Amino acid sequence: MGTANDVLKNALANEVKAAAFYNLASEITPDDETRMLFIELAGLEEDHARDFLKKAEGTELLDGFDAEAYLSELEDNMHDVAKSSHSSLLESGDLDAVLDFAIGMEAHARDTYQVMATMVENPAIKKYCQELADEEESHRKILEQARNSLDMDPGDRPAL
């Protein structure tokens, strides 16, 4: 499973990767509602990483770890990594497959925060990890709703 520090690195990478993926997806998707959803999710994922580091300041999670440098490096490289890793999926035009991938990303992020919550001692960080896990689960549900609504006429779709 690794150390809490390893899980933190994984969580930060998940957030940056998700933001890059959603930004790319928003550029490609033909559906306006889904594009807006991807733009909103990209912003939320970008905020998660920075907010988490602010909350983790002075805790055991950051002991001996330059998290700001790590996050900056991730942000500098992730757009290109996401583009090379996911361009064929995004360019396929298969919105179901794109949404399925995004649902999987959110489930993985949820699970990562749940694991981190069990590994940290600091009660405030433990609580924040659970809050992030809950938020990632809400993203997963919204994406599932979007995927399920693709077969509906646009006028019959529930608001995203």
Biotite code that builds the C-alpha atoms (Angstrom):
import biotite.structure as struc

atoms = struc.array([
    struc.Atom([0.000, 0.000, 0.000], chain_id="A", res_id=1, res_name="MET", atom_name="CA", element="C"),
    struc.Atom([2.912, 2.346, 0.663], chain_id="A", res_id=2, res_name="GLY", atom_name="CA", element="C"),
    struc.Atom([3.273, 5.238, 3.053], chain_id="A", res_id=3, res_name="THR", atom_name="CA", element="C"),
    struc.Atom([0.856, 8.107, 3.531], chain_id="A", res_id=4, res_name="ALA", atom_name="CA", element="C"),
    struc.Atom([3.378, 10.160, 1.569], chain_id="A", res_id=5, res_name="ASN", atom_name="CA", element="C"),
    struc.Atom([3.101, 7.705, -1.350], chain_id="A", res_id=6, res_name="ASP", atom_name="CA", element="C"),
    struc.Atom([-0.681, 7.877, -1.204], chain_id="A", res_id=7, res_name="VAL", atom_name="CA", element="C"),
    struc.Atom([-0.472, 11.689, -1.185], chain_id="A", res_id=8, res_name="LEU", atom_name="CA", element="C"),
    struc.Atom([1.675, 11.610, -4.328], chain_id="A", res_id=9, res_name="LYS", atom_name="CA", element="C"),
    struc.Atom([-0.857, 9.301, -5.954], chain_id="A", res_id=10, res_name="ASN", atom_name="CA", element="C"),
    struc.Atom([-3.730, 11.575, -4.923], chain_id="A", res_id=11, res_name="ALA", atom_name="CA", element="C"),
    struc.Atom([-2.008, 14.668, -6.330], chain_id="A", res_id=12, res_name="LEU", atom_name="CA", element="C"),
    struc.Atom([-1.241, 12.843, -9.579], chain_id="A", res_id=13, res_name="ALA", atom_name="CA", element="C"),
    struc.Atom([-4.874, 11.697, -9.804], chain_id="A", res_id=14, res_name="ASN", atom_name="CA", element="C"),
    struc.Atom([-6.130, 15.261, -9.416], chain_id="A", res_id=15, res_name="GLU", atom_name="CA", element="C"),
    struc.Atom([-3.778, 16.739, -12.002], chain_id="A", res_id=16, res_name="VAL", atom_name="CA", element="C"),
    struc.Atom([-4.400, 13.882, -14.430], chain_id="A", res_id=17, res_name="LYS", atom_name="CA", element="C"),
    struc.Atom([-8.166, 14.254, -14.052], chain_id="A", res_id=18, res_name="ALA", atom_name="CA", element="C"),
    struc.Atom([-7.990, 18.009, -14.627], chain_id="A", res_id=19, res_name="ALA", atom_name="CA", element="C"),
    struc.Atom([-5.888, 17.521, -17.772], chain_id="A", res_id=20, res_name="ALA", atom_name="CA", element="C"),
    struc.Atom([-8.244, 14.809, -19.027], chain_id="A", res_id=21, res_name="PHE", atom_name="CA", element="C"),
    struc.Atom([-11.347, 16.944, -18.441], chain_id="A", res_id=22, res_name="TYR", atom_name="CA", element="C"),
    struc.Atom([-9.752, 19.946, -20.131], chain_id="A", res_id=23, res_name="ASN", atom_name="CA", element="C"),
    struc.Atom([-8.922, 17.836, -23.195], chain_id="A", res_id=24, res_name="LEU", atom_name="CA", element="C"),
    struc.Atom([-12.362, 16.220, -23.176], chain_id="A", res_id=25, res_name="ALA", atom_name="CA", element="C"),
    struc.Atom([-14.046, 19.626, -23.043], chain_id="A", res_id=26, res_name="SER", atom_name="CA", element="C"),
    struc.Atom([-12.176, 20.642, -26.198], chain_id="A", res_id=27, res_name="GLU", atom_name="CA", element="C"),
    struc.Atom([-13.324, 17.584, -28.127], chain_id="A", res_id=28, res_name="ILE", atom_name="CA", element="C"),
    struc.Atom([-16.839, 16.678, -26.993], chain_id="A", res_id=29, res_name="THR", atom_name="CA", element="C"),
    struc.Atom([-19.605, 17.675, -29.400], chain_id="A", res_id=30, res_name="PRO", atom_name="CA", element="C"),
    struc.Atom([-22.250, 17.859, -26.646], chain_id="A", res_id=31, res_name="ASP", atom_name="CA", element="C"),
    struc.Atom([-22.516, 21.338, -25.092], chain_id="A", res_id=32, res_name="ASP", atom_name="CA", element="C"),
    struc.Atom([-23.886, 20.152, -21.732], chain_id="A", res_id=33, res_name="GLU", atom_name="CA", element="C"),
    struc.Atom([-21.145, 17.557, -21.402], chain_id="A", res_id=34, res_name="THR", atom_name="CA", element="C"),
    struc.Atom([-18.516, 20.136, -22.401], chain_id="A", res_id=35, res_name="ARG", atom_name="CA", element="C"),
    struc.Atom([-19.690, 22.418, -19.600], chain_id="A", res_id=36, res_name="MET", atom_name="CA", element="C"),
    struc.Atom([-19.612, 19.502, -17.169], chain_id="A", res_id=37, res_name="LEU", atom_name="CA", element="C"),
    struc.Atom([-16.025, 18.679, -18.181], chain_id="A", res_id=38, res_name="PHE", atom_name="CA", element="C"),
    struc.Atom([-14.960, 22.323, -17.787], chain_id="A", res_id=39, res_name="ILE", atom_name="CA", element="C"),
    struc.Atom([-16.510, 22.459, -14.321], chain_id="A", res_id=40, res_name="GLU", atom_name="CA", element="C"),
    struc.Atom([-14.913, 19.164, -13.278], chain_id="A", res_id=41, res_name="LEU", atom_name="CA", element="C"),
    struc.Atom([-11.496, 20.292, -14.553], chain_id="A", res_id=42, res_name="ALA", atom_name="CA", element="C"),
    struc.Atom([-11.664, 23.344, -12.313], chain_id="A", res_id=43, res_name="GLY", atom_name="CA", element="C"),
    struc.Atom([-12.749, 21.318, -9.302], chain_id="A", res_id=44, res_name="LEU", atom_name="CA", element="C"),
    struc.Atom([-9.938, 18.800, -9.760], chain_id="A", res_id=45, res_name="GLU", atom_name="CA", element="C"),
    struc.Atom([-7.364, 21.587, -10.103], chain_id="A", res_id=46, res_name="GLU", atom_name="CA", element="C"),
    struc.Atom([-8.629, 23.095, -6.858], chain_id="A", res_id=47, res_name="ASP", atom_name="CA", element="C"),
    struc.Atom([-8.487, 19.767, -4.986], chain_id="A", res_id=48, res_name="HIS", atom_name="CA", element="C"),
    struc.Atom([-4.726, 19.419, -5.304], chain_id="A", res_id=49, res_name="ALA", atom_name="CA", element="C"),
    struc.Atom([-3.921, 22.969, -4.160], chain_id="A", res_id=50, res_name="ARG", atom_name="CA", element="C"),
    struc.Atom([-6.522, 22.923, -1.374], chain_id="A", res_id=51, res_name="ASP", atom_name="CA", element="C"),
    struc.Atom([-5.229, 19.601, -0.106], chain_id="A", res_id=52, res_name="PHE", atom_name="CA", element="C"),
    struc.Atom([-1.682, 20.920, 0.150], chain_id="A", res_id=53, res_name="LEU", atom_name="CA", element="C"),
    struc.Atom([-2.890, 23.960, 2.089], chain_id="A", res_id=54, res_name="LYS", atom_name="CA", element="C"),
    struc.Atom([-4.710, 21.736, 4.576], chain_id="A", res_id=55, res_name="LYS", atom_name="CA", element="C"),
    struc.Atom([-1.737, 19.366, 4.864], chain_id="A", res_id=56, res_name="ALA", atom_name="CA", element="C"),
    struc.Atom([0.764, 22.116, 5.756], chain_id="A", res_id=57, res_name="GLU", atom_name="CA", element="C"),
    struc.Atom([2.547, 21.267, 8.981], chain_id="A", res_id=58, res_name="GLY", atom_name="CA", element="C"),
    struc.Atom([1.285, 17.669, 9.088], chain_id="A", res_id=59, res_name="THR", atom_name="CA", element="C"),
    struc.Atom([3.070, 14.353, 8.783], chain_id="A", res_id=60, res_name="GLU", atom_name="CA", element="C"),
    struc.Atom([1.952, 14.082, 5.171], chain_id="A", res_id=61, res_name="LEU", atom_name="CA", element="C"),
    struc.Atom([4.461, 16.694, 4.066], chain_id="A", res_id=62, res_name="LEU", atom_name="CA", element="C"),
    struc.Atom([7.396, 15.629, 6.241], chain_id="A", res_id=63, res_name="ASP", atom_name="CA", element="C"),
    struc.Atom([10.476, 15.454, 4.011], chain_id="A", res_id=64, res_name="GLY", atom_name="CA", element="C"),
    struc.Atom([8.438, 16.013, 0.854], chain_id="A", res_id=65, res_name="PHE", atom_name="CA", element="C"),
    struc.Atom([8.482, 19.118, -1.346], chain_id="A", res_id=66, res_name="ASP", atom_name="CA", element="C"),
    struc.Atom([4.855, 18.793, -2.376], chain_id="A", res_id=67, res_name="ALA", atom_name="CA", element="C"),
    struc.Atom([4.740, 22.180, -4.145], chain_id="A", res_id=68, res_name="GLU", atom_name="CA", element="C"),
    struc.Atom([7.632, 21.210, -6.425], chain_id="A", res_id=69, res_name="ALA", atom_name="CA", element="C"),
    struc.Atom([6.069, 17.799, -7.052], chain_id="A", res_id=70, res_name="TYR", atom_name="CA", element="C"),
    struc.Atom([2.707, 19.359, -7.902], chain_id="A", res_id=71, res_name="LEU", atom_name="CA", element="C"),
    struc.Atom([4.290, 21.968, -10.181], chain_id="A", res_id=72, res_name="SER", atom_name="CA", element="C"),
    struc.Atom([6.168, 19.259, -12.062], chain_id="A", res_id=73, res_name="GLU", atom_name="CA", element="C"),
    struc.Atom([2.964, 17.245, -12.447], chain_id="A", res_id=74, res_name="LEU", atom_name="CA", element="C"),
    struc.Atom([1.092, 20.276, -13.729], chain_id="A", res_id=75, res_name="GLU", atom_name="CA", element="C"),
    struc.Atom([3.859, 21.123, -16.199], chain_id="A", res_id=76, res_name="ASP", atom_name="CA", element="C"),
    struc.Atom([3.847, 17.629, -17.692], chain_id="A", res_id=77, res_name="ASN", atom_name="CA", element="C"),
    struc.Atom([0.345, 16.259, -17.299], chain_id="A", res_id=78, res_name="MET", atom_name="CA", element="C"),
    struc.Atom([-1.316, 17.951, -20.272], chain_id="A", res_id=79, res_name="HIS", atom_name="CA", element="C"),
    struc.Atom([1.149, 16.279, -22.635], chain_id="A", res_id=80, res_name="ASP", atom_name="CA", element="C"),
    struc.Atom([0.887, 12.964, -20.778], chain_id="A", res_id=81, res_name="VAL", atom_name="CA", element="C"),
    struc.Atom([-2.916, 13.059, -20.878], chain_id="A", res_id=82, res_name="ALA", atom_name="CA", element="C"),
    struc.Atom([-2.881, 14.019, -24.538], chain_id="A", res_id=83, res_name="LYS", atom_name="CA", element="C"),
    struc.Atom([-0.596, 11.149, -25.516], chain_id="A", res_id=84, res_name="SER", atom_name="CA", element="C"),
    struc.Atom([-2.394, 8.665, -23.255], chain_id="A", res_id=85, res_name="SER", atom_name="CA", element="C"),
    struc.Atom([-5.983, 9.572, -24.011], chain_id="A", res_id=86, res_name="HIS", atom_name="CA", element="C"),
    struc.Atom([-6.106, 11.319, -27.378], chain_id="A", res_id=87, res_name="SER", atom_name="CA", element="C"),
    struc.Atom([-7.319, 8.231, -29.230], chain_id="A", res_id=88, res_name="SER", atom_name="CA", element="C"),
    struc.Atom([-10.109, 7.725, -26.690], chain_id="A", res_id=89, res_name="LEU", atom_name="CA", element="C"),
    struc.Atom([-11.113, 11.385, -26.812], chain_id="A", res_id=90, res_name="LEU", atom_name="CA", element="C"),
    struc.Atom([-10.884, 11.647, -30.582], chain_id="A", res_id=91, res_name="GLU", atom_name="CA", element="C"),
    struc.Atom([-12.892, 8.448, -31.123], chain_id="A", res_id=92, res_name="SER", atom_name="CA", element="C"),
    struc.Atom([-16.094, 10.417, -30.645], chain_id="A", res_id=93, res_name="GLY", atom_name="CA", element="C"),
    struc.Atom([-17.375, 7.671, -28.341], chain_id="A", res_id=94, res_name="ASP", atom_name="CA", element="C"),
    struc.Atom([-18.787, 9.802, -25.541], chain_id="A", res_id=95, res_name="LEU", atom_name="CA", element="C"),
    struc.Atom([-19.955, 6.690, -23.675], chain_id="A", res_id=96, res_name="ASP", atom_name="CA", element="C"),
    struc.Atom([-16.354, 5.435, -23.536], chain_id="A", res_id=97, res_name="ALA", atom_name="CA", element="C"),
    struc.Atom([-15.061, 8.862, -22.465], chain_id="A", res_id=98, res_name="VAL", atom_name="CA", element="C"),
    struc.Atom([-17.631, 9.060, -19.690], chain_id="A", res_id=99, res_name="LEU", atom_name="CA", element="C"),
    struc.Atom([-16.903, 5.482, -18.601], chain_id="A", res_id=100, res_name="ASP", atom_name="CA", element="C"),
    struc.Atom([-13.209, 6.351, -18.338], chain_id="A", res_id=101, res_name="PHE", atom_name="CA", element="C"),
    struc.Atom([-14.017, 9.505, -16.343], chain_id="A", res_id=102, res_name="ALA", atom_name="CA", element="C"),
    struc.Atom([-16.284, 7.499, -14.019], chain_id="A", res_id=103, res_name="ILE", atom_name="CA", element="C"),
    struc.Atom([-13.391, 5.112, -13.396], chain_id="A", res_id=104, res_name="GLY", atom_name="CA", element="C"),
    struc.Atom([-11.030, 8.012, -12.646], chain_id="A", res_id=105, res_name="MET", atom_name="CA", element="C"),
    struc.Atom([-13.440, 9.419, -10.087], chain_id="A", res_id=106, res_name="GLU", atom_name="CA", element="C"),
    struc.Atom([-13.905, 6.014, -8.431], chain_id="A", res_id=107, res_name="ALA", atom_name="CA", element="C"),
    struc.Atom([-10.118, 5.606, -8.226], chain_id="A", res_id=108, res_name="HIS", atom_name="CA", element="C"),
    struc.Atom([-9.724, 9.072, -6.688], chain_id="A", res_id=109, res_name="ALA", atom_name="CA", element="C"),
    struc.Atom([-12.486, 8.284, -4.161], chain_id="A", res_id=110, res_name="ARG", atom_name="CA", element="C"),
    struc.Atom([-10.732, 5.055, -3.202], chain_id="A", res_id=111, res_name="ASP", atom_name="CA", element="C"),
    struc.Atom([-7.355, 6.801, -2.880], chain_id="A", res_id=112, res_name="THR", atom_name="CA", element="C"),
    struc.Atom([-8.748, 9.374, -0.435], chain_id="A", res_id=113, res_name="TYR", atom_name="CA", element="C"),
    struc.Atom([-10.475, 6.643, 1.567], chain_id="A", res_id=114, res_name="GLN", atom_name="CA", element="C"),
    struc.Atom([-7.163, 4.780, 1.892], chain_id="A", res_id=115, res_name="VAL", atom_name="CA", element="C"),
    struc.Atom([-5.378, 7.979, 2.867], chain_id="A", res_id=116, res_name="MET", atom_name="CA", element="C"),
    struc.Atom([-8.001, 8.658, 5.552], chain_id="A", res_id=117, res_name="ALA", atom_name="CA", element="C"),
    struc.Atom([-7.097, 5.352, 7.180], chain_id="A", res_id=118, res_name="THR", atom_name="CA", element="C"),
    struc.Atom([-3.365, 6.092, 7.065], chain_id="A", res_id=119, res_name="MET", atom_name="CA", element="C"),
    struc.Atom([-3.110, 9.569, 8.550], chain_id="A", res_id=120, res_name="VAL", atom_name="CA", element="C"),
    struc.Atom([-3.162, 10.431, 12.241], chain_id="A", res_id=121, res_name="GLU", atom_name="CA", element="C"),
    struc.Atom([-4.154, 14.084, 11.994], chain_id="A", res_id=122, res_name="ASN", atom_name="CA", element="C"),
    struc.Atom([-7.949, 14.258, 12.597], chain_id="A", res_id=123, res_name="PRO", atom_name="CA", element="C"),
    struc.Atom([-8.402, 17.326, 10.387], chain_id="A", res_id=124, res_name="ALA", atom_name="CA", element="C"),
    struc.Atom([-6.604, 15.672, 7.456], chain_id="A", res_id=125, res_name="ILE", atom_name="CA", element="C"),
    struc.Atom([-8.494, 12.421, 8.074], chain_id="A", res_id=126, res_name="LYS", atom_name="CA", element="C"),
    struc.Atom([-11.778, 14.362, 7.903], chain_id="A", res_id=127, res_name="LYS", atom_name="CA", element="C"),
    struc.Atom([-10.695, 16.263, 4.792], chain_id="A", res_id=128, res_name="TYR", atom_name="CA", element="C"),
    struc.Atom([-9.725, 13.011, 3.051], chain_id="A", res_id=129, res_name="CYS", atom_name="CA", element="C"),
    struc.Atom([-13.210, 11.677, 3.692], chain_id="A", res_id=130, res_name="GLN", atom_name="CA", element="C"),
    struc.Atom([-14.746, 14.925, 2.404], chain_id="A", res_id=131, res_name="GLU", atom_name="CA", element="C"),
    struc.Atom([-12.691, 14.615, -0.783], chain_id="A", res_id=132, res_name="LEU", atom_name="CA", element="C"),
    struc.Atom([-13.672, 10.953, -1.130], chain_id="A", res_id=133, res_name="ALA", atom_name="CA", element="C"),
    struc.Atom([-17.317, 11.988, -0.836], chain_id="A", res_id=134, res_name="ASP", atom_name="CA", element="C"),
    struc.Atom([-16.835, 14.756, -3.409], chain_id="A", res_id=135, res_name="GLU", atom_name="CA", element="C"),
    struc.Atom([-15.153, 12.387, -5.863], chain_id="A", res_id=136, res_name="GLU", atom_name="CA", element="C"),
    struc.Atom([-18.097, 10.002, -5.390], chain_id="A", res_id=137, res_name="GLU", atom_name="CA", element="C"),
    struc.Atom([-20.501, 12.843, -6.197], chain_id="A", res_id=138, res_name="SER", atom_name="CA", element="C"),
    struc.Atom([-18.502, 13.540, -9.391], chain_id="A", res_id=139, res_name="HIS", atom_name="CA", element="C"),
    struc.Atom([-18.749, 9.844, -10.276], chain_id="A", res_id=140, res_name="ARG", atom_name="CA", element="C"),
    struc.Atom([-22.531, 9.936, -9.830], chain_id="A", res_id=141, res_name="LYS", atom_name="CA", element="C"),
    struc.Atom([-22.882, 13.088, -11.952], chain_id="A", res_id=142, res_name="ILE", atom_name="CA", element="C"),
    struc.Atom([-20.832, 11.471, -14.718], chain_id="A", res_id=143, res_name="LEU", atom_name="CA", element="C"),
    struc.Atom([-22.953, 8.318, -14.501], chain_id="A", res_id=144, res_name="GLU", atom_name="CA", element="C"),
    struc.Atom([-26.068, 10.456, -14.828], chain_id="A", res_id=145, res_name="GLN", atom_name="CA", element="C"),
    struc.Atom([-24.552, 12.162, -17.883], chain_id="A", res_id=146, res_name="ALA", atom_name="CA", element="C"),
    struc.Atom([-23.691, 8.808, -19.442], chain_id="A", res_id=147, res_name="ARG", atom_name="CA", element="C"),
    struc.Atom([-27.168, 7.446, -18.775], chain_id="A", res_id=148, res_name="ASN", atom_name="CA", element="C"),
    struc.Atom([-28.790, 10.528, -20.283], chain_id="A", res_id=149, res_name="SER", atom_name="CA", element="C"),
    struc.Atom([-26.927, 10.288, -23.611], chain_id="A", res_id=150, res_name="LEU", atom_name="CA", element="C"),
    struc.Atom([-29.632, 8.034, -25.041], chain_id="A", res_id=151, res_name="ASP", atom_name="CA", element="C"),
    struc.Atom([-32.383, 10.554, -24.202], chain_id="A", res_id=152, res_name="MET", atom_name="CA", element="C"),
    struc.Atom([-33.605, 13.371, -26.352], chain_id="A", res_id=153, res_name="ASP", atom_name="CA", element="C"),
    struc.Atom([-31.871, 16.590, -25.237], chain_id="A", res_id=154, res_name="PRO", atom_name="CA", element="C"),
    struc.Atom([-35.168, 18.034, -23.974], chain_id="A", res_id=155, res_name="GLY", atom_name="CA", element="C"),
    struc.Atom([-35.811, 14.996, -21.781], chain_id="A", res_id=156, res_name="ASP", atom_name="CA", element="C"),
    struc.Atom([-32.393, 14.950, -20.130], chain_id="A", res_id=157, res_name="ARG", atom_name="CA", element="C"),
    struc.Atom([-32.149, 15.872, -16.469], chain_id="A", res_id=158, res_name="PRO", atom_name="CA", element="C"),
    struc.Atom([-30.062, 18.953, -15.774], chain_id="A", res_id=159, res_name="ALA", atom_name="CA", element="C"),
    struc.Atom([-26.403, 18.098, -15.136], chain_id="A", res_id=160, res_name="LEU", atom_name="CA", element="C"),
])
